[in-house]
Amino acid sequence: MALSLKQLKMTAKQTEALEKLGLTDSDQILMCVPLRYQQRERIPFDQWKVRQEVIIEGVIVRPARSLRIRGGKTMTKFQLECEEEILDVTIFNRPWTAGLNPGERVTVIGIYQGQGRLTATTYNHQPLQQQLGVTPVYPLKEGITQKMMQQIMKKTFLAAQSHVEEQVPSSLRAQYRLLPRRTALRCLHFPNSMEEVRQAVRTLKYEEFLRFHLLLEMIHRQQTSPVSKQAKRFDPEQVYALANRLSYPLTPDQFTAVRDILEDMASEKVMYRLVQGDVGCGKTLVASLALYACVLSGHQGAIMAPTEILARQHAESLKQLFAGLPIRIDALYSSLPQAEKKEVLRRLAQGETDLVAGTHALFQKEVQFQKLGLVVADEQHRFGVAQRRALKEKGEKVDFLLMSATPIPRTLASTIYGDMDISTIVTMPPGRKKVITRLIPHNSLQPVMGELQRQLAQGGQIYIVCSAIEDNDHFDGRNATEIYDHLKQAFAGKASLGLMHGRMSSEEKEQTMRRFQRNEIQILVSTTVIEVGVNVVNACCMVIYDAHRFGLSQLHQLRGRVGRGNRQGYCYLLTSSKDPDSLARLKILEDNSDGFEIAMKDLQQRGPGELLGTRQSGVPGLVLGNLIEDTRIIQTARQDAIRILDHPQDPDNAALLRKIELENQSAISYMD
């Protein structure tokens, strides 16, 4: 049972610090994991090495004196006798150190410079023996010190240790030689050795992954309960016949995905499937063939898109694909004129519309389907779970297909999306050209201006992407408003410019994007709102300012907006960063166009936070666990989670399952 800050009797200052860190109870505080550990041990003077951190206790033998140096800073020097050695100690910006007097005993921590010289980082009057051992170093925010965090941890652990509940069944603790949870938390925050830290981390990682997989498996089992639905009746050969009419054949992965989807729809199991693949791999075609099967079975289908322009794009694509077939297709979005909207709603309710492409407008109460059978969510992470549930419930036991353009290897996908069946499209359609990507070590258009002018002269269109809307004191990069104003002058009489960002209304963004699609705008200056898959086949060039501020996967998604037609696509990554790691990271995109590999490198470098953010709230987060490095623990925890759910009557298992259910009721009830 977690204790509140009030129950923990935190002071006003401690409460303020914890609120800054987003820690509101004892469970959260105790799972605030140290960034690293300082190991302090007494090393004999004759074993000291230059630039080594040392800790010593000694007696001041000469009065400290403080000097002012440039920039208003100070330098204080004193001599310390230790182990029959006299050391010259220097400490910066501690002018009060001048108050140290001969005969005072102090403990000093610092870096040895050689020849009896020590640059101190801190000092105190506590005995050396009390400061040896392993000390955690916590993540902080302004106004919070390590000393304050250590006091908070001690206070929390002493108050809450009797309330710590075991998470892992005793049989599994014994099998894997895991620590009791209370002991693991003690070893995490107050270790006697680094071996204790390792055992604590091992225990708590396993616990995290076990809880993670238990919830995903609970959701998965609910979604795939045996009494799910009435199987849809249709002839798969009609679907394949339509695919064979296309000017290009399905890739092997597209064919496999279509086959699996059709089998799901024809079964008595409610389909709950994720289709993932790189930009341009043909996910939308796969979804369109699924919608065709849905219509053949006598049901209606809906495809959700995050923007109006993308919804209209889906509607037009479906009309082209099904040209000549007796299939009625509509689009539904907020800015649709009232009379047209009313007519679309009537046709949906009476079953005259077979397929509808729409935005959040599909979730509204007045939207009624006569017989909804399949829902497709495009760019699925852009919709909240409650929204997807609202549309899903407009039919009876509706099949669900989700599409994601952030591809990750199947083993990792099955961990993050363990509650779904997964179709992965790796093979790309023939003829898709690789976007030529160049890293430009300048945050200016000047090095690429000639290329931009050449593209415009040949009738191409250009995206200019910025990471901020306008100038502000907390951001030193280029912003969209400033760049737009500058380029408007630079290209006056040569090209028409547009500006798009997140503060504009949906109608303004839609209008700007429509004008870009119609080539009324040749250069679109934008923030990342253009990331979602609008298809402008004439767009052949993209310039991204401050590229080092973006993740690799996001940059890959952005450059996927160009080169979608017959023109060669180009992407220029501008950066003023001199950081070797940042430049090496961006260099990856010059040489690599494989979205799966890029996503893995992004995970290795930036961690799984953003990727896990695509899952909805309710799934336990990972504090210690690493999706890349902890594959053995992940697989073990998944197998154990399945066994626990297969034996719910075991008392140990029952206690853990009750806890997971209570903590995640909303997620289990309608998580998709």
C-alpha positions, 0 to 999 in steps of 0.5 A: 500500500502506497503512503501519501506525502502527508502520511510520510510527514514530508516537510513543505520543502520536501513536498515541493521538491517531490512535486517538481519530480512528479513523485506523489507517494511512497511507491513512486519515490522508492522507484525513483532509480539512481542515475549512478552510484559513487563508490568511495573507498580509502586508498593509501596515498602511495597508490594514488593516480593522477586524475583519480578521485580520492577521499581523505581525512586530515588536519589543516596545517596552514590557514586557508586563503582565498583569492579572486580570479576572473569572472568574479570567481574565487580560488581558495588554497590550504594545506592538509596533513594526511598519512604523514604527507602534506597536500596542497589543496585548491577548491574553487568558488567556496570563499567561506573555506577561508574560515578553515583554521590550523588544527581543524580535522576535515574530510576532503573529496577531490581529484589528485593532480600529482606532486602532492596537489589536490583539486577539491570538489567538496569537503566536510567535517564528518569522519571519513569512515562514515562516508565510505561505501556506495552512495546513490546519485539521483536525478534532480531538478533546480532547487533540489540537492543530492543531500535532500534526495538522500534524506527523502529516501531515508525518511520514505523507506523507514516509514513505508518499509512495513507497507511494501507488498511483494509483487512476484509469487514466492515460487518464482522468487525462489526459482530465480533467487530474487530478493524480497521486494523490501530488501531489493528497495533497500539495496537499491537506495542504501547498498553496502556494495555494488553486488547488492545493487546488481541483485536489486536491479535484477529483481526489480527488472524482472518484477517490471517485465512480469507485471508488464506482460501480465497486463498485456496478456490479460488484455489479449485474452479478453480481446480474443475470448472464444465467444467473440463474433459471428464469422464474416462470410465472403469469397477470398478469391474476389479479394485476390482478384481485385489485387491482381487487377492492380498495375503492380503485384502485392509484395510477399509481405503484403500478400501474407498480411492480407491472408492473415487478415482475411483468416481473422475476419472469416474466423469467430475471433474478433480481429485485433491486429497491428500492421506495421511497416516502413513509410511507403511499404503499402500498408494502406493497400492491405487495409483497403483489401480488408475493407473490400472483404468487409463489404463483400461480407455484407458489413460496413467499414470505417477508416480513421485518419488523424486529419481531414486532408488525410481522411479525404485522401483515403476516401479518394484512394478507395474510390480509385481502387474500387472504381467500377464496383458497386461500393458507396464511399463517403468521407466524414469530417468536422468542416463538412457543410452541415447539409452534406454531413446530415446526408452522410449520416443518413446514408451510414445509418440506413446502410447506403454507405459501404465505406467511410473515411473520417476523422474524430468526427466518426466518434460523435454520438450522432454517427450510427452505422447499420452494420459496422464490421471493420474499423481501420485506424491509420497512424494508430498512436494518434488516437486515444484509447477511449476514441477508438473504443467509441468507434468500435462500439458503434458495431457489434463485436467489430474487427479492428485493424491498426496501422503503424509506420514506426516499424520495429523488429517482430520480437520487440513488437511482440513485447510492446504490442503483446496484446495484438496479433502483428503483421509486419511488412518489410519488403517494399513495392518495386520502383520506390526510389530511396530518398537521397539524404545529406547532412549539412553541418550548417543551420542555414539554407545557403549551402543548399539554396542552388539545389532548391532553386533547381528543384523549383525550376523543374516544377518541384515542391519543397518542405522546410521543417523547423522544430519551433513555431516562433522565437523564444528565450528557451530555444536557440534554434531556427523557428518556422515564423522567422524562416517563413518571413525570410524566405518570403522575401528571398523567393519573392516573385519566384515561388509561393510560400505557405506556413503551417504549425500546431497553433493554427486551427484545423481549418487553417492547416487543412486549407494550407495543406490543400493549397500545397497539394494543388501546387498553389504553394511551392514552398511549405514552411512547417513544424512537424505537423506534416509528419502524418502521411499526407501524399503530395506526389510533387513534393521532391525536397525537404530541408530540416533545420536543427536536425539534431533535435529530432529522433532518428525515427521521426526524421525518417518519417518526415523524409518519407513525405518526399519522393512519393511520385516519379521525382527523385526525393532529397532530404537535407539535414541542417545542424549547427551541432558540433557534438560528435555523437549527434553528428554520428547519429544523423550520419546514419540517415545518410547511409540507411533507408531501412526503417526497421534498422533506424528504429532500433538505432533510435531505441538504442540511443534514445531509449524506449520512452517515445515508443512506449508512449504510443501505447495508451495509459494503463500499461505499467511503465518501465523504469529499470527495464531496457527493451534492447538489452534485457531480452532474456528477462523479457522472454522469461517474464512473458512465459511466466506471465502466461503460466500465472494466468493459466493457474489463477487459483494458485494463492500466490498467483491470485494475489498478484492478479487481483493487484494488477486488475485493481490497478488497471481496471480501465485499461483491461476493460477497453484497452485496444 
